[in-house]
């Protein structure tokens, strides 16, 4: 392998690795958003259940 071939192979490997890193970062952002959405849903559900329990105790 000569220097030019090595350079081409290096650049291709770096480009592929950087693309994979970018994909991972985008997926992480999606996961963070999903976790936040699920957290809000759990909080809302918890509030509804607490309200229902309080109403049942009041009757």
Secondary structure, 3 states (H helix, E strand, C coil): CCHHHHHHHHHHHHHHHHHHHHHHHHHHHHHHHHHHHHHHHHHHHHHHHHHHHHHHHHC
